């Protein structure tokens, strides 16, 4: 599964909860987290492992943060090969967390079985903030953090995305993206 979304959407938190659920069901889970590299220093924070503390201690999980090193598309130059290595190493679920949302951060969509766009419920003008290219590639749009006071905004954003996705060209004859 490929996951992308804007900063603050809860990608790492979602991956940790989902990953723990999967390992409790006896799956072996690999997480390939991609962090942006600085155009100035070339360095990268690689902080995803620290945000997934429980999953990082799980013996049935593997978390590998990697810098983009200037590669565009939201993944690294070797993400596809890393997915194959994880599958070959016995991991039956591979989660790829991209750099984040933008117009071109969807290269992972061609590497995975399902591409998920994770969105927060209250970020302003959501349809303007997320570019058409990434919406067209999404197999599933998940509105995250949809609890408490955010239930109503989450339902509104869900309705907006359902309407917007009806206008997009379908990528598959058998699957219609869900929100």
ABEGO torsion letter per residue (X at the ends): XBBBEBBGAGAAAAAAAAAAAAAAAGBBBBBBBBBBBBAAAGBBAGAAAAABAAAAABAABBBBBBBAGGBBGGBBAAAAAAAAAAAAAGBABBBBBBAEBBAABAAAAAABABBBBBBBABAEBAAAABBAAAAAABABBBBBGBBEAAAAAAAAAAAAAAAAAAABBBABAABBBBX
